[in-house]
Amino acid sequence: MPFSVKILRFFGILLLSLCALGVAGMTWAYLVEPNLLFVRKVDYRVPQWKGKGTPVKVVIAGDLHLMPTAFDEVRALRYIQRIMRLQPDLILLVGDYARGSSENASMDPATAARLLKGLTAPCGVFAIQGNHDFTFGWNNWSRELKQAGITVLEDQSSLVMFKDGRQLQLSGILDTTRNVRKRLPKRQSPDIPHFLLSHRPETDHILSHGDVDIVISGHTHGGQVCLPFGLLRFEASPDHALPYTYPWHISGGNTYLITKGLGTSTLPLRFNCPPEIYLLELH
């Protein structure tokens, strides 16, 4: 066989292999990985508690990006059932219940809230606004979530009391006012831990040292499509100069706990970045 024919055959086989690999990768990213669900356990030692008491279980979920389909209703119910099996003391929802900016692309607030009503916890279920939650109007989302028994934090704080007397100040800010420091809820006491819920993990410019202990966020989707060697990384927070780290991220002297979330945005794909919820154990 002439040498030139061997070369052509080699490159033909290589091209076919790459095409097959691409098809397999796209199938995985579109049909398989977005429908997986991982529970990631993380721990945080609360300085103010000094190791006293039993661990407190907090579930963190975000970026559901629910679509108006029966399939997504089943998807949401699967998330809810998985969360409830963890028997959390506290549930935190960090925004983006809607998907996209079109009402045709997103589940409506009443349907989503009916599903989310299945979330219950002894110390409450709390939610904040995401940047997509203007589809159908944020007032509608806020109203429906509240009617479902969820406490919506809109530049507000709530003092969470655990059964053994320990306390936690939980604050949440609106995505619309995340750049306004005067809307940031004030810390009640340095002796009470203060956690801030901010959909976007970009709050350094409104935080001073000691304002909060940790910031809990979503929004980034963990990159959503993460090829090896950093060849591609779809990032939902392009304004951030440095790559985020997960689950913990340090920026501007502030500690962030960032979830990669559950749904997809822009691209209906996840690759090397499966959906997740956090089980945060406070000690």
C-alpha positions in Angstrom: 0.0 0.0 0.0 1.5 3.4 -1.0 2.6 5.6 1.9 0.2 8.4 0.9 -2.8 6.0 1.1 -1.7 4.9 4.6 -1.6 8.5 5.7 -5.0 9.3 4.2 -6.5 6.2 5.9 -5.0 7.1 9.2 -6.4 10.6 9.1 -9.8 9.3 7.9 -9.9 6.9 10.9 -8.8 9.7 13.2 -11.5 12.1 11.9 -14.2 9.4 12.2 -13.1 8.7 15.8 -13.2 12.4 16.7 -16.7 12.7 15.2 -17.9 9.7 17.2 -16.3 11.1 20.3 -18.0 14.4 19.7 -21.4 12.8 19.2 -21.0 10.7 22.3 -19.9 13.8 24.3 -22.9 15.9 23.1 -25.3 13.0 23.9 -23.9 12.8 27.4 -23.9 16.6 27.9 -27.5 17.0 26.6 -29.3 13.9 27.7 -27.4 12.3 30.6 -25.4 14.7 32.8 -28.1 17.4 33.2 -30.4 14.7 34.6 -27.9 13.5 37.2 -28.1 14.7 40.8 -25.2 14.8 43.3 -25.4 15.6 47.0 -22.2 17.2 48.1 -21.4 17.3 51.8 -19.5 20.3 53.1 -18.7 21.3 56.7 -18.3 24.6 58.4 -17.2 25.2 62.0 -19.1 28.2 63.3 -16.7 30.2 65.4 -19.4 31.7 67.7 -20.7 28.2 68.6 -17.3 27.0 69.9 -18.0 23.4 69.0 -21.1 23.2 71.2 -24.3 21.3 70.3 -25.0 18.7 67.6 -24.4 19.5 63.9 -27.0 21.5 62.1 -28.0 20.2 58.6 -28.5 22.9 56.0 -29.5 22.1 52.4 -28.5 24.6 49.7 -30.1 24.5 46.3 -30.1 27.0 43.4 -30.5 27.7 39.8 -33.4 25.3 39.1 -34.2 27.1 35.8 -37.6 25.4 35.5 -39.1 25.0 32.1 -42.9 24.7 31.4 -42.9 21.0 30.7 -44.1 17.9 32.4 -40.6 16.6 32.4 -39.4 19.6 34.4 -42.2 19.1 36.9 -40.9 15.5 37.4 -37.4 16.9 37.7 -38.4 19.4 40.4 -40.2 16.7 42.3 -37.1 14.5 42.2 -35.0 17.4 43.6 -37.5 18.0 46.4 -37.8 14.3 47.3 -34.0 14.1 47.5 -33.7 17.1 49.7 -36.4 15.9 52.0 -34.6 12.5 52.4 -31.7 14.4 53.9 -33.9 15.6 56.8 -32.5 19.1 56.8 -32.9 21.5 59.7 -32.9 24.4 57.3 -33.3 24.8 53.6 -31.8 27.7 51.5 -32.8 28.5 47.9 -30.4 30.9 46.2 -32.4 32.1 43.3 -33.2 31.5 39.6 -36.4 29.5 39.7 -37.3 30.9 36.2 -35.5 30.0 33.0 -34.6 32.6 30.4 -36.4 35.9 29.9 -39.5 34.6 28.0 -42.6 33.4 29.6 -42.8 30.7 27.0 -39.4 29.3 28.1 -40.1 29.3 31.9 -42.4 27.5 34.3 -44.9 30.0 35.8 -44.5 31.0 39.5 -47.7 29.3 40.7 -46.8 25.9 39.2 -43.2 26.2 40.5 -44.4 27.2 44.0 -46.9 24.4 44.1 -44.0 22.0 43.6 -41.6 23.8 46.0 -44.3 23.6 48.7 -43.1 20.1 49.3 -40.0 21.5 50.9 -40.3 21.8 54.7 -37.7 22.0 57.5 -38.0 22.6 61.3 -36.1 25.9 61.1 -37.7 27.1 57.9 -37.2 27.3 54.1 -35.7 30.6 52.9 -35.4 32.0 49.4 -33.9 34.9 47.5 -34.2 36.5 44.1 -32.1 35.4 41.1 -31.3 37.4 38.0 -33.7 35.3 35.9 -36.6 35.8 38.3 -38.1 38.8 36.5 -39.8 36.5 34.0 -43.5 36.8 35.1 -42.4 39.6 37.4 -40.5 39.2 40.7 -43.6 40.3 42.7 -45.4 37.3 41.4 -42.6 34.9 42.3 -42.2 36.4 45.7 -46.0 36.2 46.4 -46.3 32.6 45.2 -43.2 31.5 47.2 -44.5 33.1 50.4 -47.9 31.4 49.9 -46.1 28.1 49.6 -44.7 28.7 53.1 -41.3 29.9 52.0 -39.7 32.9 53.7 -38.4 35.3 51.0 -35.6 37.6 52.1 -35.6 40.8 50.2 -32.8 42.9 51.7 -33.9 41.5 55.0 -32.6 39.4 57.9 -34.3 36.6 59.9 -33.0 35.3 63.2 -33.1 31.5 63.1 -33.3 29.8 66.4 -32.3 26.2 66.7 -33.8 23.8 69.2 -30.8 24.0 71.6 -30.9 27.8 71.7 -28.1 28.5 69.2 -28.9 31.3 66.8 -28.1 32.3 63.2 -28.7 35.6 61.6 -29.7 34.8 58.0 -29.8 37.7 55.5 -30.8 37.8 51.9 -30.3 40.6 49.3 -32.2 41.2 46.1 -30.3 40.8 42.8 -31.6 44.3 41.9 -29.9 45.9 44.9 -26.8 43.8 45.2 -24.6 46.8 44.4 -26.1 49.1 47.1 -24.3 48.8 50.4 -27.0 50.7 52.3 -29.4 47.9 51.5 -27.2 45.3 53.1 -28.8 44.1 56.3 -26.7 45.1 59.3 -25.1 42.5 61.6 -27.1 42.1 64.8 -24.2 41.0 67.0 -20.6 39.6 66.5 -21.6 36.8 68.9 -24.3 35.5 66.4 -23.1 34.0 63.1 -24.2 36.0 60.1 -24.8 34.2 56.8 -25.6 36.3 53.7 -27.6 34.8 50.7 -26.6 36.6 47.5 -27.5 35.0 44.2 -24.4 36.3 42.5 -21.1 35.8 44.3 -19.9 39.3 43.6 -20.5 41.2 46.8 -16.9 42.2 47.8 -17.6 45.9 47.0 -20.5 46.1 49.5 -18.9 44.1 52.3 -16.5 45.3 55.0 -14.5 43.1 57.3 -16.8 41.5 59.8 -20.1 42.2 58.0 -20.8 38.5 57.4 -19.2 35.2 58.2 -19.9 33.5 54.9 -21.8 34.4 51.6 -23.9 31.6 50.1 -24.4 32.0 46.3 -25.2 30.2 43.0 -25.4 31.8 39.6 -22.2 30.5 38.1 -23.4 27.0 37.3 -19.8 25.9 38.0 -18.9 26.7 34.4 -21.6 24.3 33.2 -19.5 23.0 30.3 -16.0 22.3 31.6 -13.6 20.6 29.1 -10.3 19.3 30.3 -7.3 21.6 30.4 -9.5 24.6 30.5 -10.3 24.4 26.8 -13.9 25.6 27.3 -15.7 26.9 30.3 -19.1 28.6 30.0 -19.2 31.0 32.9 -22.4 32.7 34.0 -20.5 35.5 35.8 -18.2 36.9 33.1 -17.5 40.0 35.1 -15.5 38.1 37.6 -11.8 38.4 36.9 -10.6 35.2 38.6 -12.1 31.7 38.2 -14.3 30.6 41.0 -13.4 27.6 43.2 -15.9 25.2 44.6 -17.4 24.7 47.1 -15.4 27.4 48.9 -14.1 30.6 47.3 -12.1 33.4 48.9 -12.4 36.8 47.4 -11.6 40.2 48.9 -11.1 38.6 52.3 -14.7 37.2 52.2 -15.6 33.5 52.3 -18.1 32.3 49.7 -19.9 29.0 49.5 -21.0 28.6 45.8 -23.2 25.9 44.5 -23.0 24.8 40.9 -26.8 24.6 40.8 -29.3 22.3 39.3 -30.4 23.6 36.0 -28.9 25.0 32.8 -28.9 28.5 31.2 -28.2 29.6 27.7 -26.9 26.2 26.7 -29.0 23.2 27.6 -25.8 21.3 28.4 -23.7 20.1 31.3 -20.4 18.5 30.9 -18.0 17.6 33.7 -20.2 19.7 35.9 -23.2 17.7 37.1 -26.2 19.2 39.0 -25.7 19.4 42.7 -27.2 20.3 46.0 -25.1 21.0 49.1 -25.6 19.4 52.5 -23.9 21.9 54.7 -23.2 20.7 58.2 -22.7 23.5 60.8 -20.6 22.5 63.8 
